[in-house]
Amino acid sequence: MDIFKQKKAVLFCGAGISLEPPAGLPDWHMLRDYTLSSIANTDSFLQNYTHDLTQIDMIGENDKKGLTPEYVASIILKYCEGYFESFQALEQGEPNINHLYLAKLAEKGYLKYIVTTNFDVFIETALQKSSIPHKVYSSDEHFANFDSKDTTNVHLLKLHGCIRTPQTITATVEQESQGLSSVKKRVLQQLLREYYFAFWGYSGADLKINLDYLAMESSVKDAQGFVWNFLQKDDHKETINPHVQKLVKLYDKKGQITHGKFPQVFTEILGEQLPHHTYSEEQQHRLIEHKNEQLHVALDQWAQKHVDIPSAFSIIGRLLRHSGQIEKAFACYLKMTEIIDEKDNYAFVANAYNEMGYLQKVRSYYDEALDFFCKAQQIAAKNKDLRLEAEYLNSIGGIYRVRRNYTQALGYYQKAVDIAQSISDQKGLAFYLNKLGGLYKSMGRRSQALDYLKQAKELCVTIGDEQGLAINLDNIGKIYRDEKDYDTALEYFLEAERITRLLGDKQGIAVRLSSLGGIYKRNSQTRHKALDCYLQAMEIAQDLGDRRGSLLHSQNAASVYLRLKQYNKAVEHYKLAVEIAEDLKDTKNTAQLNRALGNIFHFDLQRNSAARDCYTKSLESYQTLGWQREINEIRRFLRKLT
């Protein structure tokens, strides 16, 4: 290819180049599964759930299983230390033919810059074995010292860190959403201006949150261009990432996609074919087994050192909850309360009861939820843990709020506020003031709601609680939205979204997009923006395995399709929402969504048989809820259809 022959190429490499033997790097999903297995090995009860977490269908990915590895890493790091240190086991192995081609291109002077998202060390090992002078950049400090005038060395730019310095590794949801640091982006922007980028073994998965993750969108005017090579081997042709297609469209003639060109094209450039050892299936199997065994040992050692039984139950329970496996999550937390000594681990036991309360609240079992929240609060009070007690009083208040018993809800919320003030818990105080504001909003007392929300906002600014500030701004925006001051609401929502993106709060980004969609859908001129917001939010929720979020955003997208009179698309998204609601045993949403489907079939598509089926299902759900007004309304619809 001319860009290599003219020495104008930067080669950007992803995990795909390290999968072949003898490197044999396990893919990210396999690493996730090994990690969960090591955590579950701390207690035989937890071993029952490894299959549930690793084999559940990944939402939005037909060919993948389990939760996203980034989300799993985030939850692990919430409870444990030293996780990324275990990745050093990945250093075992040798560079494969792909790494050797990189070294040969560098040796012949065709390549001065290699960018990679891989944190393995096979590229630098290949360069070292060929005695090629090189510099490795894996931290912000390294990138800050990048010097493009240094023509002596080959520059290896490791965007996601390196296993030799685990603190540099980028592998969590928060890190992914936060994006690359400004210093890394500056280096990419400089290279994009001066060189063509050639992508190899990289799917572009990082672009799903932000198309400008690699500074390519913002550099489009000045960039030289790029070629993105996807895998093609035998009968398999890798699916093109739609976000890469967006970049190609943006770059016009400066961007192109190819399949199966690398590393074959390098033989033409070099004028030679590197010797390539072919491994038999048996040899490959032995190599993989050996590598996996080493990784298993390293992860087991990490788990034995850093993961105690309360932490293990907390991790597995939280992942089961997040994946929508409500009953299994409940069983996990219940077992936790039975086997963990409250005397030594009261905070873990109290949290387990609080989680069980949340799970029952989700299923609308409010009496049971209240019992569990009260148990959590009593444990905190007995141990004089005022911070936890305030948290659980807030949970209790939430039950009374959802039951519209606002007087009692107010009492519990106020107690949480009083405790936070008494112990100078400024962050907790801001959170509980925010809850009070939400309660007054539910009561229709918007002026008081706004007062409390603004108090919370000022407190968040004072203590530098950016996450709390984003939530607060979103809630203030909702007050203005309810008052039909849509311009002011939009200002608050946009600022909340901006902060949330900077924080890398992926789940929060989905919530902010949903708020923005609610404003945009009111105007026919911006309805396409609303749809884009809801679809982005749905993609994020699916990526996280957040079934409740997926339900909400799919429902919102359906409502916009309905306004756009794209009835089949509306039906498609309502059906997806119904499927999730039924899976979550969410009777309320099942009733309302089936009713919405029935309305489309009856009033818009004139498909009365389908409408009758949906209304019948809706009626059954409303009867379970005991909502008499809705029962009567659905019965009237059904009589008209007979």
C-alpha positions as CSV (number, residue, x, y, z in Angstrom):
1,M,0.0,0.0,0.0
2,D,1.3,3.4,-0.9
3,I,0.9,4.9,2.6
4,F,3.4,2.4,3.9
5,K,5.8,2.7,1.0
6,Q,5.7,6.5,1.4
7,K,6.4,6.0,5.1
8,K,3.2,8.0,5.9
9,A,1.3,5.3,7.9
10,V,0.5,4.9,11.6
11,L,-0.5,1.3,12.3
12,F,-3.3,1.1,14.9
13,C,-3.6,-2.4,16.4
14,G,-6.3,-4.0,18.5
15,A,-6.7,-7.3,20.4
16,G,-7.3,-9.2,17.1
17,I,-3.6,-9.3,16.3
18,S,-2.7,-11.1,19.6
19,L,-5.1,-14.0,19.4
20,E,-3.1,-16.3,17.2
21,P,-0.5,-18.7,18.7
22,P,2.1,-18.6,20.2
23,A,0.8,-15.4,21.7
24,G,-2.6,-16.9,22.3
25,L,-4.0,-14.0,24.2
26,P,-7.5,-14.9,25.6
27,D,-10.1,-12.5,24.5
28,W,-11.6,-10.1,27.0
29,H,-14.8,-12.1,27.5
30,M,-12.8,-15.2,28.3
31,L,-10.8,-13.3,30.9
32,R,-14.0,-12.1,32.4
33,D,-15.3,-15.7,32.7
34,Y,-12.1,-16.9,34.4
35,T,-12.3,-14.0,36.8
36,L,-15.9,-14.8,37.8
37,S,-15.0,-18.4,38.2
38,S,-12.2,-17.5,40.6
39,I,-14.5,-15.3,42.6
40,A,-17.2,-17.9,42.8
41,N,-14.6,-20.5,44.0
42,T,-14.5,-18.7,47.4
43,D,-17.8,-20.4,48.3
44,S,-19.5,-23.4,46.8
45,F,-22.9,-21.7,46.8
46,L,-21.6,-19.0,44.5
47,Q,-20.4,-21.6,42.0
48,N,-24.1,-22.2,41.1
49,Y,-24.2,-18.7,39.5
50,T,-21.1,-18.6,37.3
51,H,-23.1,-20.2,34.4
52,D,-25.9,-17.7,34.9
53,L,-23.5,-14.8,34.6
54,T,-21.4,-16.1,31.7
55,Q,-24.1,-17.7,29.5
56,I,-26.9,-15.2,29.7
57,D,-27.5,-13.6,26.3
58,M,-25.8,-10.3,26.0
59,I,-28.4,-7.7,25.2
60,G,-28.0,-6.2,21.8
61,E,-25.3,-8.8,20.8
62,N,-26.8,-11.8,19.2
63,D,-23.5,-13.8,19.2
64,K,-22.2,-12.9,22.6
65,K,-22.9,-14.1,26.1
66,G,-22.6,-12.6,29.6
67,L,-22.2,-9.0,30.9
68,T,-19.7,-6.7,29.4
69,P,-16.2,-7.3,30.8
70,E,-15.8,-3.5,31.5
71,Y,-18.9,-3.6,33.8
72,V,-17.7,-6.7,35.6
73,A,-14.3,-5.0,36.1
74,S,-16.0,-1.9,37.6
75,I,-18.0,-4.0,40.1
76,I,-14.9,-6.0,41.1
77,L,-12.8,-2.9,41.7
78,K,-15.6,-1.5,43.9
79,Y,-15.1,-4.3,46.4
80,C,-11.6,-5.6,45.8
81,E,-8.0,-4.5,45.2
82,G,-5.2,-5.8,43.0
83,Y,-7.4,-7.1,40.1
84,F,-5.3,-5.7,37.3
85,E,-2.1,-7.0,38.9
86,S,-3.3,-10.5,38.0
87,F,-3.2,-9.6,34.3
88,Q,0.6,-9.9,34.5
89,A,0.0,-13.6,33.8
90,L,-0.8,-12.5,30.2
91,E,2.9,-11.7,29.7
92,Q,3.6,-15.4,29.2
93,G,3.9,-16.5,25.6
94,E,5.8,-15.3,22.5
95,P,5.0,-12.8,19.7
96,N,3.1,-14.3,16.8
97,I,3.4,-13.7,13.1
98,N,1.4,-10.4,13.3
99,H,3.8,-8.9,15.9
100,L,6.8,-10.1,13.8
101,Y,5.4,-8.2,10.7
102,L,5.2,-5.1,12.8
103,A,8.8,-5.4,13.9
104,K,9.9,-6.1,10.3
105,L,8.0,-3.1,9.0
106,A,9.7,-1.0,11.7
107,E,13.1,-2.5,10.9
108,K,12.8,-1.6,7.2
109,G,11.8,2.0,8.1
110,Y,8.2,1.7,6.9
111,L,6.8,2.3,10.4
112,K,7.7,4.8,13.1
113,Y,4.5,4.9,15.0
114,I,2.4,2.0,16.4
115,V,-0.8,2.8,18.4
116,T,-2.5,0.0,20.3
117,T,-5.4,-0.5,22.8
118,N,-3.7,-3.8,23.8
119,F,-2.1,-3.9,27.2
120,D,-0.1,-7.1,26.5
121,V,3.6,-6.8,25.8
122,F,4.0,-8.8,22.5
123,I,4.6,-5.8,20.3
124,E,7.5,-4.5,22.4
125,T,8.9,-8.0,22.8
126,A,9.0,-8.4,19.0
127,L,10.7,-5.0,18.6
128,Q,13.2,-5.9,21.3
129,K,14.0,-9.3,19.8
130,S,14.8,-7.5,16.5
131,S,17.0,-5.0,18.3
132,I,14.9,-2.1,17.2
133,P,15.2,1.1,19.3
134,H,11.8,2.0,20.6
135,K,9.9,3.9,23.3
136,V,6.8,2.7,25.0
137,Y,4.1,5.1,26.2
138,S,1.6,3.7,28.6
139,S,0.8,6.6,31.0
140,D,-0.2,10.2,30.8
141,E,3.3,11.1,31.9
142,H,4.8,9.1,29.1
143,F,2.4,10.7,26.5
144,A,3.2,14.2,27.8
145,N,6.9,13.5,26.8
146,F,6.0,12.4,23.3
147,D,8.4,13.9,20.8
148,S,7.6,13.5,17.1
149,K,11.0,14.9,16.2
150,D,12.6,11.8,17.7
151,T,13.3,9.8,14.6
152,T,15.7,7.4,16.2
153,N,13.1,5.3,18.0
154,V,9.9,3.5,17.0
155,H,7.1,4.9,19.2
156,L,4.7,2.4,20.7
157,L,1.7,4.3,22.0
158,K,-0.4,2.1,24.4
159,L,-3.7,3.9,24.9
160,H,-5.1,1.5,27.5
161,G,-2.0,1.0,29.5
162,C,0.3,-2.0,30.0
163,I,0.3,-5.1,32.2
164,R,3.8,-4.3,33.4
165,T,2.4,-1.2,35.1
166,P,-1.1,-2.3,36.2
167,Q,-2.1,1.2,37.4
168,T,-2.1,2.4,33.8
169,I,-4.6,-0.2,32.6
170,T,-7.9,1.1,31.3
171,A,-10.6,-1.6,31.6
172,T,-13.7,-0.4,33.4
173,V,-17.0,1.2,32.4
174,E,-16.1,4.5,34.0
175,Q,-12.7,4.6,32.3
176,E,-14.2,3.7,29.0
177,S,-16.9,6.3,29.2
178,Q,-14.5,9.0,30.5
179,G,-12.5,8.5,27.3
180,L,-8.9,9.2,26.6
181,S,-7.0,11.8,28.6
182,S,-6.4,15.2,26.9
183,V,-2.7,14.5,26.6
184,K,-3.3,11.2,24.8
185,K,-5.8,12.9,22.4
186,R,-3.3,15.6,21.6
187,V,-0.8,13.0,20.5
188,L,-3.4,11.3,18.3
189,Q,-4.5,14.6,16.8
190,Q,-0.9,15.4,15.9
191,L,-0.4,12.0,14.2
192,L,-3.8,12.3,12.4
193,R,-2.7,15.6,10.9
194,E,0.6,14.1,9.6
195,Y,0.0,10.5,8.9
196,Y,-2.6,8.1,7.5
197,F,-4.0,5.6,10.0
198,A,-4.3,1.9,9.2
199,F,-6.4,-0.1,11.6
200,W,-5.7,-3.8,12.1
201,G,-7.4,-6.2,14.5
202,Y,-9.4,-3.4,16.1
203,S,-13.2,-3.6,16.0
204,G,-13.7,0.1,17.0
205,A,-15.7,-0.9,20.1
206,D,-14.5,2.2,22.0
207,L,-16.4,4.4,19.5
208,K,-19.8,3.3,20.8
209,I,-19.9,5.9,23.6
210,N,-18.2,8.7,21.8
211,L,-17.4,8.8,18.1
212,D,-14.6,11.1,18.9
213,Y,-12.9,8.6,21.3
214,L,-9.8,8.6,19.2
215,A,-10.0,12.3,18.3
216,M,-10.9,11.3,14.7
217,E,-14.3,13.1,14.5
218,S,-12.8,16.4,15.8
219,S,-9.8,16.0,13.5
220,V,-11.7,15.3,10.3
221,K,-10.8,18.5,8.5
222,D,-7.0,18.3,9.2
223,A,-6.6,14.5,9.2
224,Q,-4.8,12.7,6.3
225,G,-7.3,9.8,6.3
226,F,-7.6,6.2,7.3
227,V,-8.1,2.6,6.1
228,W,-9.9,0.3,8.5
229,N,-9.1,-3.4,7.9
230,F,-11.6,-6.0,9.2
231,L,-10.9,-9.7,9.5
232,Q,-11.6,-12.1,6.6
233,K,-10.5,-15.7,7.0
234,D,-11.8,-18.6,5.1
235,D,-15.6,-18.3,5.1
236,H,-15.7,-15.8,7.9
237,K,-16.0,-12.1,7.2
238,E,-16.0,-9.8,10.2
239,T,-19.1,-7.6,10.6
240,I,-18.3,-3.9,10.1
241,N,-18.9,-1.8,13.2
242,P,-21.6,0.8,12.4
243,H,-19.6,3.5,14.3
244,V,-16.7,2.9,11.9
245,Q,-19.2,3.3,9.0
246,K,-20.1,6.7,10.5
247,L,-16.5,7.7,10.4
248,V,-16.1,6.6,6.8
249,K,-19.1,8.7,5.9
250,L,-17.7,11.6,7.8
251,Y,-14.3,11.3,6.2
252,D,-15.8,10.8,2.7
253,K,-13.0,9.9,0.3
254,K,-10.4,10.1,3.0
255,G,-11.8,7.0,4.8
256,Q,-12.2,3.4,3.5
257,I,-12.9,-0.1,4.8
258,T,-11.2,-3.3,3.7
259,H,-11.4,-6.9,4.6
260,G,-8.6,-9.4,5.0
261,K,-5.8,-7.2,3.6
262,F,-3.5,-7.4,6.7
263,P,-1.0,-8.9,7.1
264,Q,-0.9,-10.2,3.5
265,V,-0.3,-6.8,2.0
266,F,2.8,-6.5,4.2
267,T,4.6,-9.2,2.2
268,E,4.2,-7.1,-0.9
269,I,5.6,-4.0,0.8
270,L,8.5,-5.9,2.3
271,G,9.2,-8.0,-0.8
272,E,9.3,-11.1,1.4
273,Q,7.1,-13.4,3.3
274,L,8.0,-14.0,6.9
275,P,8.4,-17.7,7.9
276,H,5.1,-18.6,9.6
277,H,4.9,-21.7,11.7
278,T,1.6,-23.5,11.2
279,Y,0.2,-25.0,14.4
280,S,-1.9,-28.1,14.2
281,E,-5.3,-28.1,16.0
282,E,-3.7,-30.2,18.7
283,Q,-0.8,-27.9,19.2
284,Q,-3.1,-24.9,19.3
285,H,-5.2,-26.6,21.9
286,R,-2.2,-27.4,24.1
287,L,-0.9,-23.8,23.8
288,I,-4.3,-22.4,24.7
289,E,-4.7,-24.9,27.6
290,H,-1.3,-23.9,29.0
291,K,-2.0,-20.2,28.7
292,N,-5.5,-20.6,30.3
293,E,-4.0,-22.6,33.1
294,Q,-1.5,-19.9,33.9
295,L,-4.2,-17.3,33.9
296,H,-6.5,-19.4,36.1
297,V,-3.7,-19.8,38.6
298,A,-2.9,-16.1,38.6
299,L,-6.6,-15.2,39.1
300,D,-7.1,-17.8,41.8
301,Q,-4.1,-16.4,43.6
302,W,-5.5,-12.9,43.3
303,A,-8.9,-14.0,44.6
304,Q,-7.4,-15.9,47.5
305,K,-5.5,-12.7,48.5
306,H,-8.0,-10.0,47.8
307,V,-11.6,-11.5,47.7
308,D,-13.1,-12.5,51.0
309,I,-16.5,-14.2,51.2
310,P,-18.6,-11.0,51.9
311,S,-17.0,-9.3,48.9
312,A,-17.5,-12.3,46.7
313,F,-21.2,-12.5,47.6
314,S,-21.5,-8.7,47.0
315,I,-19.9,-8.9,43.6
316,I,-22.0,-11.9,42.4
317,G,-25.2,-10.5,43.9
318,R,-24.7,-7.1,42.2
319,L,-23.9,-8.7,38.8
320,L,-27.0,-10.9,39.0
321,R,-29.1,-7.9,39.9
322,H,-27.7,-5.8,37.1
323,S,-28.3,-8.6,34.6
324,G,-32.0,-8.7,35.5
325,Q,-31.8,-12.1,37.3
326,I,-33.8,-10.8,40.2
327,E,-34.7,-14.0,41.9
328,K,-31.2,-15.4,41.8
329,A,-29.8,-12.1,43.1
330,F,-32.2,-12.3,45.9
331,A,-31.2,-15.8,46.7
332,C,-27.6,-14.7,46.7
333,Y,-28.2,-11.9,49.2
334,L,-30.4,-14.1,51.3
335,K,-27.6,-16.7,51.6
336,M,-25.2,-13.9,52.5
337,T,-27.3,-12.9,55.5
338,E,-27.4,-16.6,56.6
339,I,-23.7,-17.4,56.5
340,I,-22.0,-14.1,57.3
341,D,-21.4,-13.2,60.9
342,E,-23.2,-9.9,61.5
343,K,-20.9,-9.2,64.4
344,D,-17.8,-9.1,62.3
345,N,-19.3,-7.9,59.0
346,Y,-22.4,-5.9,60.0
347,A,-22.0,-3.4,57.0
348,F,-22.1,-6.3,54.5
349,V,-25.1,-7.9,56.1
350,A,-27.0,-4.6,56.3
351,N,-26.2,-3.9,52.7
352,A,-27.5,-7.4,51.8
353,Y,-30.8,-6.6,53.4
354,N,-30.9,-3.2,51.7
355,E,-30.3,-4.9,48.3
356,M,-33.0,-7.5,49.0
357,G,-35.3,-4.6,49.7
358,Y,-34.4,-3.0,46.4
359,L,-35.1,-6.2,44.6
360,Q,-38.5,-6.6,46.2
361,K,-39.3,-3.0,45.5
362,V,-38.5,-3.5,41.8
363,R,-41.0,-6.4,41.8
364,S,-43.6,-4.1,43.5
365,Y,-43.5,-6.3,46.7
366,Y,-43.6,-3.2,48.9
367,D,-44.4,-4.8,52.2
368,E,-41.4,-7.2,51.9
369,A,-39.2,-4.4,50.6
370,L,-40.1,-2.3,53.7
371,D,-39.3,-5.2,56.0
372,F,-35.8,-5.6,54.5
373,F,-35.0,-1.9,54.5
374,C,-36.1,-1.8,58.2
375,K,-33.8,-4.7,59.0
376,A,-30.9,-2.9,57.3
377,Q,-31.7,0.3,59.3
378,Q,-31.9,-1.6,62.6
379,I,-28.5,-3.2,62.1
380,A,-26.9,0.2,61.3
381,A,-28.6,1.8,64.3
382,K,-27.4,-1.1,66.6
383,N,-23.9,-0.6,65.5
384,K,-24.2,3.2,65.7
385,D,-23.3,3.6,62.1
386,L,-25.1,6.8,61.4
387,R,-24.0,7.1,57.8
388,L,-25.5,3.8,56.9
389,E,-28.6,4.4,59.0
390,A,-29.3,7.6,57.0
391,E,-28.9,5.6,53.8
392,Y,-31.4,3.0,54.9
393,L,-33.9,5.6,56.3
394,N,-33.8,7.1,52.8
395,S,-34.6,3.6,51.4
396,I,-37.6,3.3,53.8
397,G,-38.8,6.8,52.7
398,G,-38.7,5.6,49.1
399,I,-41.2,2.9,49.8
400,Y,-43.7,5.4,51.4
401,R,-43.1,7.7,48.4
402,V,-43.9,5.1,45.8
403,R,-47.1,4.3,47.8
404,R,-47.9,8.0,47.8
405,N,-47.8,8.1,51.6
406,Y,-46.0,11.4,51.4
407,T,-46.2,12.4,55.0
408,Q,-44.4,9.3,56.2
409,A,-41.9,9.5,53.3
410,L,-41.2,13.1,54.3
411,G,-40.5,12.0,57.9
412,Y,-37.9,9.4,56.9
413,Y,-36.2,11.7,54.3
414,Q,-36.0,14.4,56.9
415,K,-34.4,12.0,59.4
416,A,-31.8,11.1,56.8
417,V,-31.1,14.8,56.3
418,D,-30.8,15.4,60.1
419,I,-28.4,12.6,60.5
420,A,-26.2,13.7,57.6
421,Q,-26.1,17.2,59.1
422,S,-25.2,15.9,62.6
423,I,-22.2,13.9,61.3
424,S,-21.1,16.5,58.7
425,D,-21.7,14.1,55.9
426,Q,-21.9,16.7,53.2
427,K,-22.1,14.3,50.3
428,G,-24.9,12.4,52.0
429,L,-26.7,15.6,52.9
430,A,-26.7,16.7,49.3
431,F,-28.1,13.3,48.2
432,Y,-30.9,13.4,50.8
433,L,-31.8,17.0,50.0
434,N,-32.1,16.0,46.4
435,K,-34.5,13.2,47.5
436,L,-36.5,15.7,49.4
437,G,-36.7,17.8,46.3
438,G,-38.0,14.8,44.4
439,L,-40.6,14.1,47.0
440,Y,-42.0,17.7,46.9
441,K,-42.1,17.4,43.1
442,S,-44.2,14.2,43.5
443,M,-46.5,16.2,45.8
444,G,-46.9,18.9,43.2
445,R,-45.1,21.5,45.4
446,R,-42.6,22.5,42.7
447,S,-41.5,25.7,44.4
448,Q,-40.4,23.8,47.6
449,A,-38.9,21.1,45.4
450,L,-36.8,23.6,43.6
451,D,-35.6,25.2,46.9
452,Y,-34.3,21.8,48.1
453,L,-32.8,20.9,44.8
454,K,-30.9,24.2,44.6
455,Q,-29.6,23.7,48.2
456,A,-28.4,20.3,47.1
457,K,-26.8,21.8,44.0
458,E,-24.9,24.4,45.9
459,L,-23.6,21.8,48.3
460,C,-22.5,19.6,45.5
461,V,-20.6,22.5,44.0
462,T,-19.0,23.4,47.4
463,I,-17.7,19.8,48.1
464,G,-16.9,19.1,44.4
465,D,-19.4,16.2,44.1
466,E,-19.6,16.2,40.3
467,Q,-21.7,13.0,40.1
468,G,-24.2,14.3,42.6
469,L,-24.2,17.7,40.8
470,A,-25.1,16.0,37.5
471,I,-28.0,14.1,39.1
472,N,-29.2,17.3,40.8
473,L,-29.1,19.3,37.6
474,D,-31.1,16.6,35.9
475,N,-33.7,16.8,38.6
476,I,-33.9,20.6,38.4
477,G,-34.4,20.3,34.7
478,K,-37.4,18.0,35.3
479,I,-39.0,20.7,37.5
480,Y,-38.7,23.3,34.6
481,R,-39.9,20.7,32.2
482,D,-43.0,20.1,34.3
483,E,-43.6,23.8,34.3
484,K,-43.3,23.8,30.5
485,D,-40.2,26.0,30.6
486,Y,-38.5,23.7,28.0
487,D,-35.6,26.0,27.1
488,T,-34.4,26.2,30.7
489,A,-35.0,22.5,31.2
490,L,-32.9,21.8,28.2
491,E,-30.0,23.9,29.6
492,Y,-30.0,21.9,32.8
493,F,-30.2,18.6,31.0
494,L,-27.3,19.5,28.6
495,E,-25.1,20.6,31.5
496,A,-25.9,17.4,33.4
497,E,-25.1,15.3,30.3
498,R,-21.8,17.2,29.8
499,I,-20.7,16.5,33.4
500,T,-21.8,12.9,33.3
501,R,-19.7,12.2,30.2
502,L,-16.7,13.8,31.8
503,L,-17.1,11.5,34.8
504,G,-17.4,8.4,32.6
505,D,-20.7,7.4,34.3
506,K,-22.0,5.2,31.5
507,Q,-25.3,4.4,33.1
508,G,-25.7,8.0,34.0
509,I,-25.1,9.0,30.3
510,A,-28.1,6.8,29.4
511,V,-30.3,8.6,31.9
512,R,-29.2,12.0,30.7
513,L,-29.9,11.1,27.1
514,S,-33.4,10.0,28.2
515,S,-34.0,13.3,29.8
516,L,-32.9,15.1,26.6
517,G,-35.1,12.9,24.5
518,G,-38.1,14.0,26.6
519,I,-37.5,17.6,25.6
520,Y,-36.6,17.0,21.9
521,K,-39.7,14.7,21.3
522,R,-42.1,17.6,22.1
523,N,-41.1,19.5,18.9
524,S,-41.6,17.9,15.5
525,Q,-38.5,19.7,14.3
526,T,-36.3,18.0,16.9
527,R,-38.0,14.6,17.1
528,H,-35.2,13.0,15.2
529,K,-32.9,14.1,18.0
530,A,-35.2,12.5,20.5
531,L,-35.0,9.3,18.7
532,D,-31.3,9.4,18.5
533,C,-31.0,10.1,22.2
534,Y,-33.3,7.2,23.1
535,L,-31.6,4.7,20.7
536,Q,-28.2,5.7,22.1
537,A,-29.5,5.3,25.7
538,M,-30.9,1.9,24.7
539,E,-27.5,0.8,23.2
540,I,-25.7,1.8,26.4
541,A,-28.2,-0.1,28.6
542,Q,-27.9,-3.1,26.4
543,D,-24.1,-2.9,26.5
544,L,-24.2,-2.8,30.3
545,G,-26.8,-5.6,30.5
546,D,-29.1,-3.2,32.2
547,R,-32.5,-4.7,31.5
548,R,-34.6,-2.2,33.4
549,G,-32.8,0.6,31.5
550,S,-33.3,-1.2,28.2
551,L,-37.0,-1.5,28.9
552,L,-37.3,2.2,29.6
553,H,-35.3,3.4,26.6
554,S,-37.0,0.9,24.2
555,Q,-40.4,2.2,25.4
556,N,-39.3,5.8,24.9
557,A,-38.0,5.0,21.4
558,A,-41.3,3.3,20.6
559,S,-43.2,6.4,21.6
560,V,-41.2,8.6,19.2
561,Y,-41.6,6.1,16.4
562,L,-45.4,6.3,17.1
563,R,-45.3,10.1,16.8
564,L,-43.4,9.7,13.5
565,K,-46.1,7.3,12.3
566,Q,-43.5,4.5,11.9
567,Y,-45.9,2.0,13.4
568,N,-43.9,-1.2,12.6
569,K,-40.9,0.3,14.3
570,A,-43.0,1.3,17.3
571,V,-44.4,-2.2,17.6
572,E,-40.9,-3.7,17.4
573,H,-39.6,-1.6,20.3
574,Y,-42.8,-2.0,22.4
575,K,-42.5,-5.8,21.9
576,L,-38.9,-5.7,23.1
577,A,-40.0,-3.7,26.2
578,V,-42.8,-6.2,26.9
579,E,-40.4,-9.1,26.7
580,I,-38.0,-7.5,29.2
581,A,-40.9,-6.5,31.5
582,E,-42.2,-10.0,31.5
583,D,-38.7,-11.4,32.2
584,L,-38.4,-9.0,35.1
585,K,-41.9,-9.9,36.4
586,D,-42.7,-6.2,36.2
587,T,-46.5,-6.4,36.1
588,K,-47.2,-2.7,36.0
589,N,-45.1,-2.2,32.8
590,T,-46.3,-5.4,31.3
591,A,-49.9,-4.1,31.6
592,Q,-49.1,-0.6,30.3
593,L,-47.0,-1.8,27.4
594,N,-49.4,-4.4,26.2
595,R,-52.1,-1.7,26.3
596,A,-49.9,0.6,24.2
597,L,-49.4,-2.2,21.7
598,G,-53.1,-2.9,21.6
599,N,-53.8,0.8,20.8
600,I,-51.4,0.7,17.8
601,F,-52.8,-2.5,16.4
602,H,-56.4,-1.2,16.9
603,F,-56.3,2.5,16.0
604,D,-53.3,2.7,13.6
605,L,-52.8,-0.7,11.9
606,Q,-56.5,-1.9,12.1
607,R,-55.3,-5.3,13.1
608,N,-58.0,-6.1,15.6
609,S,-57.1,-9.7,16.3
610,A,-53.6,-8.6,17.4
611,A,-55.1,-5.8,19.4
612,R,-57.5,-8.2,21.1
613,D,-54.5,-10.4,22.2
614,C,-52.6,-7.4,23.6
615,Y,-55.6,-6.0,25.4
616,T,-56.3,-9.4,26.9
617,K,-52.7,-9.7,28.2
618,S,-53.0,-6.1,29.6
619,L,-56.2,-7.0,31.3
620,E,-54.7,-10.0,33.0
621,S,-51.8,-7.8,34.4
622,Y,-54.2,-5.1,35.6
623,Q,-56.3,-7.7,37.4
624,T,-53.1,-8.9,39.1
625,L,-52.4,-5.3,40.2
626,G,-56.1,-4.7,41.2
627,W,-56.3,-1.4,39.2
628,Q,-60.1,-1.2,38.8
629,R,-60.2,1.9,36.6
630,E,-57.8,0.4,34.1
631,I,-59.6,-3.0,34.2
632,N,-62.9,-1.3,33.3
633,E,-61.2,0.7,30.4
634,I,-59.6,-2.4,28.9
635,R,-62.9,-4.3,29.1
636,R,-64.6,-1.5,27.2
637,F,-62.0,-1.8,24.4
638,L,-62.4,-5.6,24.3
639,R,-66.2,-5.3,24.0
640,K,-65.8,-3.0,21.0
641,L,-63.6,-5.6,19.3
642,T,-66.0,-8.4,19.7
